């Protein structure tokens, strides 16, 4: 029987890329269902027994979930699927604590960065067969750092954020006063912003950074959101004023 996979990703190019990653990762016959938003994903899941995966219905075995979607956040779906009998893996560009730990607490069994190389994503997905959580190298390092810093504290050890695989941890306490949004750009976003400010096109930036063009596009969307701007000109002016580039 074919293994059923659901890929929730709003970017068609990224969705196609993830389809190739999945097919390369497993030797089984694969049937992939694609969804571009939460509503479509929920509709597909309802056809396989709903959020609980009712007995007698052939459920998805693997679900890849993007976080930022047109009609909400992928964490909403993860929270709904805590009882669903599938391996649920986040596929995103966000490697920060504000996305990582809440996603694990919502029931994610793995966390992959779409900007990783094709072969790295394949290797990580293949860990599912061995019962290991698929984690991008940067995410694995982040978790290790978090655990090590936590082990040096006087308080009790944090609870696991990975429900089925018992791996993960809640986010660290954050300051009461939120830092300005422009201070929260990731290193990759800062690099993209620097190139944008110098007038490079998306394809040129992708070539310079060695990543896919749709990944650059997603970084730009995130930059616009964080800086509260709507164009590269605005982003460049604000970045220069604030000394971000």
Buried (B, 14 or more C-beta within 10 A) or exposed (E): EEBBBBBBBBBEEBBBBBBEBBEEBBEEEBBBBBBBBBEBBBEBBEEBBBBBBEEEEEBBBBBBBBBBBEEEBBBBBBBBBEEBBBBBBBBBBBBEBEBBBBBBBBBBBBBBBBBBEEEBBBBBBBBBEEEEBBBBEEBBEBBEEBBEEBEEEEEEEBEBBBBBBEBBBBBEEEEEEEEEEBEBBBEBBBBBBBBBBEEBEBEBBBEEBEBBBBBBBBBBEBBBEBBEBEEBEEBBEBBEEEEBB
